């Protein structure tokens, strides 16, 4: 296997993340597909059939000799976990020169787990429930380069690792929910010539599984009550809990409160998810997670995003992307201004997200060339 001059990405056998990142590097950055190599690691869980990038070579880790990777131009690990950290540690132990080629692509998920562990123990200790192994800790203590938005992650990782010598490729997410060509096609279909505020509000309440108790709080909000005839709510509610929601809706009707139009969502293919998202005018985001969805919603200029004040999503979306957010402290305090759009132009946020994407691509071009 000849890895000379290649950019090697280590991915799990359940990966769907690299597919989009690699597609963005190829389609947006112009990185030739033949310069990209993917090495697939066993995650210890049931593998999934993830699509593969045309022109990119894929190898199983068991078939690769460590020495052959010394000629690679870069070695990127998509996240750092208990199942891929042994490979990083093996590379570092094999030769000091690998430290100059290893890059860890960081997401909020692992940093959140590391912070929890560090806060309890005063340092990182092994905790397999949090996906933190001894190898993972060793890598954090040694690896030099991380790929992540510096403004949001640098201080956190510096504190967790107790190091001042870490270096960042200061880049945020450059990909959408779908590969670039399909995402752009859908944007044109759904978003061009959009008149924000026309028609009723279509509100996606959180981007993942949603608590029925929390939904009740939204339904009790006065502005939701007042606007109920003109609001279509979308939410991921467990099918076993939907009956409880329907009973509550019936009770609301009996006592003369608003009758809400609710569409229950279930896991769906990315194409359907994109179409659903593009049809919405408002997004109420959970405290953590769903940032990629919020980024795409803002990038397409779809509508307004509400977040809880000082939540991880509030800080991340504002600091990294400059998105104009509707910020609230408690659900019951979401008011009319969330819906009336006075002083809010979704295109302002769209321009900021696109500018940040261009900046990140410029940063990554210095690594992946």
C-alpha positions as CSV (number, residue, x, y, z in Angstrom):
1,X,0.0,0.0,0.0
2,X,1.4,3.3,-1.1
3,X,0.4,6.2,1.2
4,X,3.0,8.6,0.0
5,X,1.6,12.2,-0.2
6,X,-1.9,10.9,0.8
7,X,-4.2,12.3,3.4
8,X,-5.3,9.4,5.6
9,X,-8.5,9.5,7.6
10,X,-9.2,6.9,10.3
11,X,-12.9,6.2,10.6
12,X,-15.2,3.8,12.5
13,X,-17.2,1.0,10.9
14,X,-20.3,2.9,11.8
15,X,-19.1,6.2,10.3
16,X,-21.4,8.7,8.6
17,X,-19.4,11.7,9.6
18,X,-16.3,11.3,7.3
19,X,-18.5,10.8,4.3
20,X,-19.8,14.4,4.5
21,X,-16.4,15.9,5.6
22,X,-14.5,14.1,2.9
23,X,-17.2,15.1,0.3
24,X,-16.8,18.8,1.4
25,X,-13.0,18.6,1.1
26,X,-13.3,17.2,-2.4
27,X,-16.2,19.3,-3.7
28,X,-15.6,22.6,-1.9
29,X,-11.8,22.6,-1.4
30,X,-10.9,20.9,-4.6
31,X,-8.9,18.1,-2.9
32,X,-8.4,15.3,-5.5
33,X,-10.2,12.2,-4.3
34,X,-7.2,10.0,-5.2
35,X,-5.2,11.8,-2.5
36,X,-7.7,10.8,0.1
37,X,-7.5,7.4,1.9
38,X,-9.8,6.0,4.5
39,X,-8.8,3.4,7.0
40,X,-11.7,1.7,8.7
41,X,-11.5,0.7,12.4
42,X,-13.7,-1.7,14.3
43,X,-15.8,0.2,16.8
44,X,-16.9,-2.9,18.8
45,X,-20.6,-2.2,17.8
46,X,-22.7,-3.4,14.9
47,X,-21.3,-2.0,11.7
48,X,-23.5,0.1,9.4
49,X,-23.5,0.3,5.7
50,X,-22.3,3.9,5.2
51,X,-22.0,5.3,1.6
52,X,-18.4,5.6,0.2
53,X,-16.9,8.4,-1.6
54,X,-16.1,7.9,-5.3
55,X,-12.4,7.8,-6.0
56,X,-11.4,7.5,-2.4
57,X,-9.5,4.3,-1.3
58,X,-10.8,2.4,1.7
59,X,-8.7,-0.1,3.7
60,X,-9.4,-2.2,6.8
61,X,-7.0,-1.3,9.6
62,X,-6.0,-4.9,10.1
63,X,-4.5,-4.9,6.6
64,X,-2.4,-1.8,7.1
65,X,1.2,-1.8,8.3
66,X,2.0,1.0,10.6
67,X,5.4,1.7,8.9
68,X,3.7,2.3,5.6
69,X,1.8,5.3,7.0
70,X,5.1,7.2,7.6
71,X,5.0,8.5,4.1
72,X,1.4,9.9,4.4
73,X,1.0,13.7,4.3
74,X,-1.5,13.8,7.2
75,X,-3.2,11.3,9.5
76,X,-6.7,12.5,10.7
77,X,-8.8,10.9,13.3
78,X,-12.5,11.7,13.2
79,X,-13.1,12.2,17.0
80,X,-11.2,10.6,19.8
81,X,-12.8,7.5,21.5
82,X,-11.9,4.5,23.5
83,X,-11.8,2.4,20.3
84,X,-9.6,4.6,18.1
85,X,-7.3,6.0,20.7
86,X,-5.2,2.7,20.9
87,X,-4.4,3.3,17.2
88,X,-3.3,6.9,17.8
89,X,-1.2,5.8,20.7
90,X,0.4,3.0,18.7
91,X,1.4,5.5,16.0
92,X,2.9,7.9,18.6
93,X,4.9,5.0,20.1
94,X,6.1,3.8,16.8
95,X,7.9,7.0,15.8
96,X,8.1,10.7,16.9
97,X,7.6,11.8,13.4
98,X,3.9,10.7,13.5
99,X,3.2,13.4,16.1
100,X,3.8,16.0,13.4
101,X,1.2,14.3,11.2
102,X,-1.6,13.4,13.5
103,X,-4.7,15.6,13.7
104,X,-7.8,15.0,15.9
105,X,-11.1,16.4,14.6
106,X,-12.9,17.5,17.7
107,X,-16.7,17.7,18.3
108,X,-18.7,18.9,21.2
109,X,-19.6,15.4,22.2
110,X,-16.2,14.2,23.4
111,X,-15.3,17.5,24.9
112,X,-18.5,17.5,27.0
113,X,-17.6,14.0,28.3
114,X,-14.0,15.0,29.1
115,X,-15.2,18.1,30.9
116,X,-17.6,16.1,33.1
117,X,-14.9,13.7,34.0
118,X,-12.4,16.4,34.7
119,X,-14.8,18.4,36.8
120,X,-15.5,15.4,39.1
121,X,-11.9,14.2,39.4
122,X,-9.8,17.3,38.9
123,X,-8.0,15.5,36.1
124,X,-8.9,13.0,33.4
125,X,-9.3,9.5,34.7
126,X,-10.4,6.3,32.9
127,X,-14.2,6.0,32.6
128,X,-15.4,3.6,30.0
129,X,-19.0,4.7,30.5
130,X,-18.0,8.1,29.3
131,X,-15.9,6.5,26.5
132,X,-12.6,7.6,28.2
133,X,-9.9,4.9,28.2
134,X,-6.3,5.1,29.4
135,X,-5.2,5.3,25.8
136,X,-7.5,8.2,25.2
137,X,-6.0,10.1,28.2
138,X,-2.5,9.3,27.0
139,X,-3.3,10.7,23.5
140,X,-4.8,13.9,24.9
141,X,-1.6,14.4,26.9
142,X,0.6,14.0,23.8
143,X,-1.1,14.9,20.5
144,X,-0.2,18.3,19.2
145,X,-2.9,19.2,16.6
146,X,-6.6,19.6,16.9
147,X,-9.1,20.6,14.3
148,X,-12.0,22.6,15.8
149,X,-13.2,26.2,16.3
150,X,-10.5,27.7,18.5
151,X,-12.7,30.3,20.2
152,X,-15.0,27.7,21.6
153,X,-12.7,24.7,22.2
154,X,-9.2,25.9,22.9
155,X,-9.5,26.9,26.5
156,X,-11.6,23.8,27.4
157,X,-9.1,21.4,25.9
158,X,-6.2,23.4,27.4
159,X,-7.7,23.0,30.9
160,X,-8.7,19.3,30.4
161,X,-5.2,18.4,29.1
162,X,-3.3,20.8,31.5
163,X,-1.2,21.8,28.5
164,X,-0.2,25.1,26.9
165,X,1.4,23.6,23.8
166,X,-1.6,22.4,21.9
167,X,-2.2,23.8,18.4
168,X,-5.4,24.4,16.6
169,X,-6.5,24.3,13.0
170,X,-9.2,26.9,13.7
171,X,-12.0,25.5,11.5
172,X,-15.7,24.9,12.2
173,X,-18.0,22.5,10.3
174,X,-17.8,22.9,6.5
175,X,-20.4,20.3,5.5
176,X,-24.2,20.0,5.5
177,X,-26.6,17.2,6.3
178,X,-26.3,15.9,2.7
179,X,-23.3,15.8,0.3
180,X,-22.7,19.2,-1.2
181,X,-24.3,18.7,-4.6
182,X,-27.5,17.3,-3.2
183,X,-27.6,19.9,-0.4
184,X,-27.2,22.8,-2.9
185,X,-29.9,21.3,-5.1
186,X,-32.3,21.1,-2.2
187,X,-31.4,24.7,-1.2
188,X,-32.4,25.9,-4.6
189,X,-35.7,24.0,-4.6
190,X,-36.8,25.0,-1.1
191,X,-35.1,28.3,-0.3
192,X,-34.7,30.5,-3.3
193,X,-37.3,33.3,-3.5
194,X,-38.4,32.5,0.1
195,X,-40.4,35.2,1.7
196,X,-39.8,34.9,5.4
197,X,-42.8,35.3,7.6
198,X,-45.3,34.5,4.9
199,X,-48.0,32.1,6.0
200,X,-48.2,30.2,9.3
201,X,-45.3,29.2,11.5
202,X,-43.9,25.8,11.2
203,X,-41.9,25.1,14.3
204,X,-39.4,22.2,14.8
205,X,-39.1,21.7,18.5
206,X,-35.6,20.2,19.1
207,X,-33.8,18.1,16.6
208,X,-33.7,14.7,18.4
209,X,-35.9,12.6,20.7
210,X,-38.0,15.0,22.7
211,X,-39.5,14.6,26.2
212,X,-43.3,14.7,26.3
213,X,-43.1,16.6,29.6
214,X,-41.1,19.3,28.0
215,X,-43.5,19.5,25.1
216,X,-46.3,20.2,27.6
217,X,-44.3,23.2,28.8
218,X,-44.2,24.6,25.3
219,X,-47.9,24.0,24.8
220,X,-48.7,25.9,28.0
221,X,-46.7,28.9,26.9
222,X,-49.2,31.9,26.4
223,X,-47.9,32.9,23.0
224,X,-48.2,29.3,21.7
225,X,-51.7,29.2,23.1
226,X,-52.6,32.4,21.4
227,X,-51.1,31.4,18.0
228,X,-52.1,27.7,18.1
229,X,-54.4,27.9,15.1
230,X,-51.5,29.2,13.0
231,X,-48.7,27.0,14.3
232,X,-47.6,23.6,13.0
233,X,-45.4,21.9,15.5
234,X,-42.9,19.2,14.5
235,X,-41.3,17.0,17.2
236,X,-39.6,13.6,17.7
237,X,-41.8,12.0,20.4
238,X,-41.5,8.4,21.3
239,X,-44.5,6.5,19.9
240,X,-45.3,5.1,23.3
241,X,-45.7,8.7,24.7
242,X,-47.8,10.2,21.9
243,X,-51.0,9.0,23.6
244,X,-50.2,11.2,26.6
245,X,-49.7,14.2,24.3
246,X,-53.1,13.5,22.6
247,X,-54.8,13.2,26.0
248,X,-53.3,16.6,27.0
249,X,-54.4,18.2,23.7
250,X,-57.9,16.9,24.3
251,X,-57.9,18.3,27.8
252,X,-56.7,21.7,26.4
253,X,-59.6,21.7,24.0
254,X,-62.1,20.9,26.7
255,X,-61.0,23.8,28.9
256,X,-61.0,26.2,25.9
257,X,-57.3,26.4,25.4
258,X,-55.6,26.3,22.0
259,X,-55.8,23.2,19.8
260,X,-52.4,22.5,18.5
261,X,-51.4,21.0,15.1
262,X,-48.7,18.5,15.9
263,X,-46.7,16.4,13.4
264,X,-44.9,13.5,15.1
265,X,-41.5,12.7,13.6
266,X,-39.6,9.4,13.5
267,X,-36.0,8.8,12.4
268,X,-35.8,9.4,8.7
269,X,-33.2,9.4,5.8
270,X,-31.1,12.5,5.5
271,X,-33.0,13.6,2.3
272,X,-36.3,13.6,4.1
273,X,-34.8,15.3,7.1
274,X,-33.4,18.1,4.9
275,X,-36.8,18.6,3.2
276,X,-38.6,18.7,6.5
277,X,-36.1,21.2,7.9
278,X,-36.4,23.4,4.8
279,X,-40.1,23.5,5.2
280,X,-39.8,25.0,8.8
281,X,-39.8,28.7,9.7
282,X,-38.7,28.4,13.3
283,X,-36.4,26.1,15.2
284,X,-36.4,25.7,19.0
285,X,-33.0,24.1,19.8
286,X,-32.1,21.9,22.7
287,X,-29.3,23.0,25.0
288,X,-26.7,20.7,23.5
289,X,-26.6,18.8,20.2
290,X,-28.2,19.6,16.9
291,X,-25.7,22.4,16.0
292,X,-25.2,21.0,12.5
293,X,-29.0,21.2,11.9
294,X,-29.1,24.7,13.3
295,X,-26.1,25.8,11.2
296,X,-27.8,24.5,8.0
297,X,-31.1,26.1,9.0
298,X,-29.4,29.5,9.4
299,X,-27.2,29.0,6.3
300,X,-30.3,28.6,4.2
301,X,-31.9,31.6,5.7
302,X,-34.9,29.6,6.7
303,X,-36.0,31.4,9.8
304,X,-35.4,32.1,13.5
305,X,-33.6,29.9,16.0
306,X,-34.4,30.0,19.7
307,X,-31.9,28.8,22.3
308,X,-31.7,28.9,26.1
309,X,-29.4,31.6,27.4
310,X,-25.8,30.4,28.2
311,X,-26.5,26.9,27.0
312,X,-23.7,25.2,25.0
313,X,-25.7,25.8,21.8
314,X,-26.2,29.4,22.5
315,X,-22.5,30.0,23.1
316,X,-21.3,27.8,20.2
317,X,-23.7,29.1,17.5
318,X,-23.2,32.7,18.5
319,X,-19.4,32.6,18.9
320,X,-18.5,30.4,16.0
321,X,-21.1,31.4,13.4
322,X,-22.5,34.8,14.4
323,X,-26.1,33.5,14.1
324,X,-28.7,36.0,15.2
325,X,-30.5,33.9,17.9
326,X,-33.6,34.4,19.9
327,X,-32.4,33.8,23.5
328,X,-34.7,32.9,26.3
329,X,-34.3,31.9,30.0
330,X,-37.5,29.8,30.5
331,X,-39.9,28.2,28.1
332,X,-42.8,30.2,29.4
333,X,-41.0,33.5,28.6
334,X,-40.8,32.8,24.8
335,X,-43.0,35.7,23.6
336,X,-44.5,37.2,20.5
337,X,-41.2,38.6,19.2
338,X,-40.0,35.1,18.4
339,X,-42.7,34.9,15.8
340,X,-43.3,38.5,14.6
341,X,-39.8,38.8,13.1
342,X,-39.5,42.5,13.8
343,X,-35.9,43.6,13.4
344,X,-34.9,40.1,12.3
345,X,-33.5,39.2,8.9
346,X,-32.6,35.5,8.4
347,X,-30.3,36.5,5.5
348,X,-27.9,38.3,8.0
349,X,-27.3,35.0,9.7
350,X,-27.0,33.2,6.4
351,X,-24.2,35.5,5.3
352,X,-22.4,35.0,8.6
353,X,-22.5,31.2,8.4
354,X,-21.4,31.2,4.8
355,X,-18.5,33.6,5.6
356,X,-17.4,31.3,8.5
357,X,-17.5,28.3,6.2
358,X,-15.3,30.1,3.6
359,X,-12.9,31.1,6.4
360,X,-12.7,27.5,7.7
361,X,-12.2,26.1,4.2
362,X,-9.3,28.6,3.8
363,X,-7.7,27.2,7.1
364,X,-8.2,23.6,6.0
365,X,-6.7,24.3,2.6
366,X,-3.3,24.8,4.4
367,X,-3.6,21.2,5.8
368,X,-5.3,19.3,3.0
369,X,-3.5,20.3,-0.2
